[in-house]
Amino acid sequence: MSQKKQKQSYTEEFRREAVRRADQKGNTNASVAEELGISAQQIYNWRRQFNRLTDKQFSSINGVQFKTTDSAEMKRLKQELADLKEENEFLKKAAAYFAKNQE
C-alpha cells in the first residue's frame, strides 16, 4: 500500500528568507535548498510568487496590502512618471538652447 506524502507548510517568513538567501552572491537555489531540506524548485516557485504578487498570501510588502488592480495602477503611474521625466529633460535642453542663443 502506498502512502501519500504529506504536504509541508512553511511560514511566509521562512519562504522569504529562503528566497533572500538564494539571491545572495555565491548562493544558488540548489545550495540553499539542500541546506534547508527543500527542493530547489520550491525556492524558484516562491520567488515567482513574490515577484508576481498575485497570490493573496504573497500580496503584502512591508505590511501594505496590494491587489492586482493596484498593480495596473502602479504600471500606469510608472509610465506617466517616465513620460514626465522625458518631457522635463526636453524642456531643460530647450531652456539651455534658448539661453545660449540670447547671449
Backbone as a chain_set.jsonl record, in Angstrom:
{"seq": "MSQKKQKQSYTEEFRREAVRRADQKGNTNASVAEELGISAQQIYNWRRQFNRLTDKQFSSINGVQFKTTDSAEMKRLKQELADLKEENEFLKKAAAYFAKNQE", "coords": {"N": [[0.835, -1.168, 0.0], [0.595, 2.184, -0.912], [1.801, 5.174, 0.569], [0.546, 8.417, 1.027], [2.379, 11.343, 0.496], [2.721, 13.778, 2.909], [1.836, 17.153, 2.606], [4.069, 19.73, 3.185], [3.946, 22.648, 5.144], [5.071, 25.942, 5.038], [6.138, 28.888, 6.725], [5.499, 32.331, 5.808], [7.646, 33.96, 6.403], [9.781, 32.121, 6.497], [9.799, 31.332, 3.811], [10.386, 33.766, 2.504], [12.926, 34.264, 3.562], [14.357, 32.064, 2.561], [14.289, 32.601, -0.204], [15.606, 35.072, -0.196], [18.159, 34.298, 0.725], [18.918, 32.6, -1.36], [19.202, 34.449, -3.358], [21.479, 35.807, -2.707], [24.891, 36.66, -3.395], [26.966, 34.113, -4.593], [25.397, 32.035, -3.717], [23.097, 29.462, -4.674], [19.882, 28.342, -5.888], [19.797, 25.585, -5.538], [21.861, 25.066, -3.631], [20.979, 26.442, -1.345], [18.514, 25.231, -0.995], [19.28, 22.612, -0.407], [20.537, 23.007, 2.062], [18.334, 23.764, 3.59], [16.658, 21.627, 3.368], [14.716, 21.359, 1.392], [13.214, 21.445, -1.92], [14.939, 22.725, -4.795], [13.308, 23.67, -6.752], [11.121, 24.537, -5.323], [12.012, 26.904, -4.119], [12.366, 28.435, -6.408], [9.674, 28.595, -7.213], [8.546, 30.045, -5.062], [9.928, 32.469, -5.307], [8.941, 33.345, -7.769], [6.25, 33.667, -7.067], [6.453, 35.73, -5.166], [7.417, 37.784, -6.783], [5.347, 38.142, -8.644], [3.152, 38.845, -7.118], [0.472, 37.963, -7.021], [-0.775, 35.934, -5.696], [-2.751, 35.78, -2.855], [-1.586, 35.289, -0.377], [0.963, 36.177, -0.747], [0.799, 38.895, -1.16], [1.617, 41.196, 0.139], [3.733, 43.881, 1.036], [6.024, 44.953, 3.247], [3.945, 45.14, 5.124], [1.926, 46.445, 3.75], [-0.954, 46.0, 1.911], [-1.431, 44.763, -1.368], [-3.252, 44.693, -4.415], [-4.246, 43.092, -7.513], [-5.382, 45.036, -9.111], [-4.177, 47.284, -8.114], [-1.638, 46.867, -9.065], [-1.934, 47.332, -11.81], [-2.568, 50.03, -11.746], [-0.207, 50.994, -10.643], [1.562, 50.391, -12.693], [0.597, 52.098, -14.693], [1.084, 54.566, -13.477], [3.883, 54.489, -13.289], [4.538, 54.605, -15.992], [3.521, 57.115, -16.611], [5.191, 58.687, -15.009], [7.678, 58.183, -16.254], [7.17, 59.375, -18.746], [6.842, 62.058, -17.955], [9.393, 62.609, -16.934], [10.897, 62.414, -19.262], [9.787, 64.537, -20.729], [10.534, 66.638, -19.039], [13.35, 66.568, -19.31], [13.552, 67.298, -22.009], [12.537, 69.926, -21.886], [14.49, 71.122, -20.276], [16.712, 70.99, -21.991], [15.775, 72.596, -24.073], [15.484, 75.064, -22.761], [18.158, 75.573, -22.125], [19.218, 75.793, -24.678], [17.873, 78.11, -25.708], [18.727, 80.001, -23.849], [21.425, 80.072, -24.381], [21.436, 81.077, -27.002], [20.503, 83.641, -26.635], [22.535, 85.13, -25.637]], "CA": [[0.0, 0.0, 0.0], [1.42, 3.398, -0.973], [1.43, 6.241, 1.498], [0.578, 9.755, 0.454], [3.323, 12.242, 1.145], [2.014, 14.904, 3.493], [2.315, 18.435, 2.118], [4.684, 20.543, 4.228], [3.57, 24.054, 5.118], [6.137, 26.81, 5.512], [5.682, 30.241, 7.02], [5.917, 33.322, 4.818], [8.979, 34.409, 6.807], [10.709, 31.081, 6.056], [9.861, 31.401, 2.354], [11.107, 34.988, 2.122], [14.332, 34.081, 3.939], [14.943, 31.12, 1.614], [14.478, 33.321, -1.468], [16.629, 36.082, 0.044], [19.455, 33.611, 0.795], [19.246, 32.095, -2.697], [19.547, 35.607, -4.184], [22.769, 36.346, -2.295], [26.016, 36.29, -4.249], [27.639, 32.876, -4.205], [24.409, 31.007, -3.403], [22.183, 29.045, -5.734], [18.665, 27.72, -5.367], [20.114, 24.216, -5.129], [22.652, 25.025, -2.397], [20.12, 26.864, -0.232], [17.502, 24.189, -0.829], [19.906, 21.474, 0.271], [20.724, 23.393, 3.463], [17.037, 23.85, 4.265], [15.933, 20.367, 3.232], [13.582, 21.527, 0.48], [13.662, 21.333, -3.305], [15.323, 23.978, -5.456], [12.117, 24.107, -7.488], [10.254, 25.246, -4.38], [12.537, 28.269, -3.998], [12.014, 29.091, -7.669], [8.232, 28.889, -7.173], [8.304, 31.123, -4.094], [10.439, 33.707, -5.899], [7.963, 33.731, -8.789], [5.057, 34.157, -6.379], [6.761, 37.03, -4.57], [7.556, 38.753, -7.864], [4.071, 38.387, -9.311], [2.212, 39.419, -6.145], [-0.915, 37.666, -7.35], [-1.313, 35.059, -4.658], [-3.132, 36.603, -1.711], [-0.64, 35.04, 0.697], [2.201, 36.886, -1.048], [0.431, 40.188, -1.72], [1.921, 42.323, 1.013], [5.129, 44.301, 1.127], [6.176, 45.798, 4.436], [2.663, 45.319, 5.799], [0.947, 47.111, 2.898], [-1.62, 45.035, 1.048], [-1.567, 45.135, -2.764], [-4.168, 43.887, -5.216], [-3.856, 43.127, -8.924], [-5.791, 46.329, -9.668], [-3.128, 48.221, -7.709], [-0.507, 46.645, -9.965], [-2.237, 48.027, -13.058], [-2.458, 51.458, -11.448], [1.208, 51.274, -10.463], [2.16, 50.354, -14.025], [0.178, 53.324, -15.356], [1.797, 55.673, -12.842], [5.288, 54.403, -13.682], [4.616, 55.09, -17.364], [3.309, 58.56, -16.54], [6.421, 59.243, -14.457], [8.698, 58.119, -17.304], [6.814, 60.401, -19.728], [7.123, 63.37, -17.372], [10.848, 62.768, -16.871], [11.34, 62.671, -20.632], [9.354, 65.901, -21.035], [11.368, 67.522, -18.232], [14.665, 66.615, -19.953], [13.395, 68.083, -23.23], [12.394, 71.324, -21.507], [15.801, 71.586, -19.816], [17.542, 71.191, -23.172], [15.233, 73.745, -24.793], [15.826, 76.262, -21.988], [19.597, 75.79, -22.292], [19.416, 76.242, -26.063], [17.433, 79.499, -25.841], [19.584, 80.831, -23.003], [22.69, 80.169, -25.104], [21.214, 81.908, -28.191], [20.188, 85.017, -26.234], [23.777, 85.805, -25.25]], "C": [[0.891, 1.246, 0.0], [0.894, 4.455, -0.013], [1.526, 7.571, 0.773], [1.569, 10.597, 1.23], [2.553, 13.453, 1.635], [2.657, 16.201, 3.034], [2.826, 19.269, 3.296], [4.258, 21.991, 4.049], [4.691, 24.879, 5.735], [5.584, 28.212, 5.745], [6.178, 31.187, 5.926], [7.321, 33.814, 5.128], [10.051, 33.421, 6.333], [10.905, 31.165, 4.548], [10.67, 32.609, 1.898], [12.603, 34.86, 2.43], [15.03, 33.13, 2.964], [15.228, 31.813, 0.281], [15.589, 34.35, -1.321], [18.021, 35.44, 0.033], [19.882, 33.102, -0.572], [19.668, 33.233, -3.625], [20.906, 36.203, -3.832], [23.875, 35.818, -3.206], [26.69, 35.03, -3.706], [26.685, 31.747, -3.844], [23.583, 30.679, -4.635], [20.927, 28.487, -5.08], [18.975, 26.335, -4.813], [20.87, 24.172, -3.812], [21.812, 25.416, -1.184], [19.064, 25.798, 0.051], [18.06, 22.986, -0.082], [20.1, 21.776, 1.755], [19.406, 23.34, 4.24], [16.204, 22.571, 4.17], [14.671, 20.492, 2.395], [14.108, 21.399, -0.935], [13.996, 22.707, -3.867], [14.133, 24.54, -6.223], [11.184, 24.903, -6.576], [10.715, 26.695, -4.202], [12.202, 29.063, -5.252], [10.545, 29.495, -7.658], [7.924, 30.044, -6.222], [8.761, 32.461, -4.66], [9.439, 34.23, -6.937], [6.702, 34.29, -8.138], [5.299, 35.531, -5.759], [6.82, 38.1, -5.652], [6.22, 39.094, -8.515], [3.053, 39.058, -8.402], [0.755, 39.166, -6.505], [-1.569, 36.794, -6.289], [-1.579, 35.899, -3.415], [-2.136, 36.46, -0.559], [0.637, 35.86, 0.505], [1.933, 38.308, -1.52], [0.674, 41.347, -0.772], [3.419, 42.592, 1.013], [5.204, 45.27, 2.287], [4.836, 46.117, 5.084], [1.598, 46.005, 4.972], [0.363, 46.078, 1.946], [-1.766, 45.578, -0.371], [-2.536, 44.185, -3.441], [-3.711, 43.967, -6.654], [-4.288, 44.439, -9.563], [-4.775, 47.4, -9.285], [-1.918, 48.088, -8.631], [-0.721, 47.37, -11.285], [-2.093, 49.533, -12.868], [-0.986, 51.843, -11.297], [1.916, 51.3, -11.821], [1.838, 51.642, -14.778], [0.951, 54.513, -14.799], [3.284, 55.674, -13.196], [5.479, 54.93, -15.098], [4.453, 56.603, -17.405], [4.569, 59.256, -16.008], [7.527, 59.269, -15.51], [8.437, 59.189, -18.365], [7.147, 61.8, -19.209], [8.626, 63.637, -17.259], [11.41, 63.1, -18.249], [10.99, 64.102, -21.047], [10.221, 66.923, -20.294], [12.76, 67.671, -18.853], [14.61, 67.461, -21.222], [13.321, 69.572, -22.909], [13.716, 71.91, -21.001], [16.713, 71.892, -21.004], [17.083, 72.417, -23.955], [15.597, 75.041, -24.076], [17.308, 76.591, -22.139], [19.892, 76.32, -23.69], [19.055, 77.721, -26.209], [18.278, 80.441, -24.985], [20.92, 81.073, -23.706], [22.557, 81.113, -26.292], [20.895, 83.361, -27.853], [21.445, 85.792, -25.912], [24.417, 86.514, -26.38]], "O": [[1.819, 1.357, 0.801], [-0.313, 4.597, 0.179], [2.46, 7.818, 0.01], [1.599, 10.571, 2.461], [1.819, 14.083, 0.873], [3.88, 16.339, 3.066], [2.111, 19.485, 4.274], [4.215, 22.498, 2.928], [5.195, 24.56, 6.812], [4.676, 28.66, 5.045], [7.14, 30.891, 5.217], [8.106, 34.061, 4.213], [11.099, 33.828, 5.831], [12.03, 31.081, 4.056], [11.528, 32.5, 1.022], [13.443, 35.299, 1.643], [16.175, 33.371, 2.583], [16.3, 31.626, -0.296], [16.423, 34.494, -2.215], [18.948, 35.965, -0.584], [21.062, 33.157, -0.916], [20.413, 33.006, -4.578], [21.431, 37.024, -4.585], [23.81, 34.698, -3.714], [26.944, 34.911, -2.507], [27.121, 30.608, -3.678], [23.398, 31.514, -5.521], [20.906, 28.199, -3.884], [18.481, 25.956, -3.751], [20.567, 23.341, -2.956], [21.918, 24.8, -0.124], [18.763, 25.505, 1.209], [17.388, 22.411, 0.774], [19.861, 20.919, 2.606], [19.371, 22.923, 5.398], [15.165, 22.453, 4.819], [13.676, 19.814, 2.653], [15.314, 21.261, -1.139], [13.416, 23.717, -3.469], [13.977, 25.756, -6.328], [10.53, 25.843, -7.027], [9.89, 27.606, -4.142], [11.801, 30.224, -5.171], [10.205, 30.612, -8.049], [7.125, 30.922, -6.549], [8.072, 33.471, -4.514], [9.134, 35.423, -6.968], [6.148, 35.282, -8.612], [4.43, 36.401, -5.825], [6.322, 39.209, -5.453], [6.001, 40.243, -8.898], [2.177, 39.774, -8.885], [-0.098, 40.034, -6.321], [-2.765, 36.906, -6.023], [-0.708, 36.651, -2.977], [-1.878, 37.428, 0.157], [1.313, 36.198, 1.476], [2.767, 38.88, -2.221], [0.006, 42.377, -0.869], [4.245, 41.679, 0.995], [4.519, 46.293, 2.298], [4.616, 47.239, 5.542], [0.466, 46.144, 5.434], [1.098, 45.368, 1.259], [-2.177, 46.723, -0.558], [-2.626, 43.011, -3.08], [-2.882, 44.81, -6.996], [-3.619, 44.915, -10.479], [-4.539, 48.329, -10.058], [-1.252, 49.077, -8.938], [0.215, 47.961, -11.823], [-1.558, 50.226, -13.734], [-0.568, 52.9, -11.77], [2.775, 52.149, -12.058], [2.712, 52.214, -15.429], [1.419, 55.366, -15.554], [3.879, 56.736, -13.381], [6.459, 55.619, -15.381], [5.158, 57.291, -18.143], [4.958, 60.307, -16.518], [8.234, 60.268, -15.641], [9.372, 59.837, -18.834], [7.676, 62.629, -19.949], [9.076, 64.764, -17.467], [12.285, 63.955, -18.387], [11.811, 64.794, -21.648], [10.595, 67.951, -20.858], [13.292, 68.78, -18.915], [15.517, 68.251, -21.483], [13.96, 70.387, -23.574], [14.022, 73.071, -21.272], [17.397, 72.915, -21.027], [17.908, 73.188, -24.444], [15.981, 76.016, -24.722], [17.675, 77.76, -22.265], [20.731, 77.206, -23.855], [19.83, 78.498, -26.766], [18.512, 81.582, -25.384], [21.476, 82.168, -23.625], [23.479, 81.881, -26.566], [21.012, 84.228, -28.719], [21.415, 87.023, -25.916], [25.47, 87.128, -26.206]]}, "num_chains": 1, "name": "protein.A"}
